[in-house]
Amino acid sequence: MIQRQSLLSDLQRTLRQLEADLRQRCDELPDVSAALRTEYDAAKEAQRTAESFEEWRAGTITQVAAAWVLSCVFARFLEDNQLVDPPRISGPGERLRRARDEYEIYFRKHPQHTYRDYLLDVFDRLGELPGGREIFGRHNPIHQQRGWPSGDAARTLLEFFQRIEPTTGELVHDFTDESWDTRFLGDLYQDLSEDARKKYALLQTPEFVEEFILDRTLEPAIDEFGLDGSGQRSAVSGQQDRLKADKLTAESFFKMIDPACGSGHFLLGSFRRLFERWQKAEPGTNSRVLAQRALASVHGVDVNPYAVAIARFRLLLAALRSCGIGRLADPFEINLACGDSLLHGTPGRPTVHSPAGPCVPERGLGGTA
């Protein structure tokens, strides 16, 4: 069971340790320092930053450190809830023993590798699974300078997630949750890094506020435009309309967009409501088809890359759970992108692209988190 407050305070300390390691490695590794300078110069020339190099580098270090920490959290959640097998980081009971066996096998095969290489291999393999690319793919900042964290820092990170409470013999942090409640990730998003919280003005929307806003925006918008974007109040009624809906493309569905989606509270609430509407409209249609239709309607953008990672992970689990799928399955298309919603863009035209496809502002609901 997830102990949210203790997990947050422990991960904050772990993040600071990893940030210190990354700063030291910047000074020690000329290749890393040169690559960061090149990236900064390109951002400066493109007028994507007005910060000094040191300020920009500090922010980048925080983002990369947070990506490593959160990727471990994502992997642990998948492992502890048996969405993936075998566990390779940790797990309750016998699953911890199995995880330790896995890295013993890895190091026997690769004796020259470091714990950093091991964690990267864990993430790479998760990224190869159906649905895993959205979380652990090349857009994840862990792939930025893959040799950046030290092997010792990666070992500290791995040992953190395997830590045992001496008085009970149980894992200090167990991510098992039968309900797959991912709201705790929003707590991490808001409070993991004090610097990031101030820089991005991170503040979660309370659940009652989210529900109040969706009641008065999303629901009447669906009534007006229809689930299929036709403007009909009922998306499907009768066999002819059902055949029509089967031929719909993702571009034709009702659209909503949250241009500052944060960790995805509005996106999750919108997905749930849209999926329930589709179920009522087409009770005989496969739930996986309906989940993808609901996802096709949900779009989000955020300037903070690990906020996007959290929202993407939460939407993926919500889609799997809505279909009764207990393991990572065929990937769903999720329309999230990392970008600045205040830059560029004309209504009705693509503005930002993500690995899952374009994020297109169209008629529907606009909201902020």
Helices and strands as residue ranges (DSSP letters): H 4-28, H 30-45, H 53-80, H 94-109, H 115-128, H 133-136, G 141-143, H 151-161, H 183-191, H 194-200, H 207-216, H 218-225, H 239-246, G 250-252, E 255-260, H 265-281, H 287-297, E 298-302, H 305-322, E 335-338, E 352-354, E 357-359, E 364-368
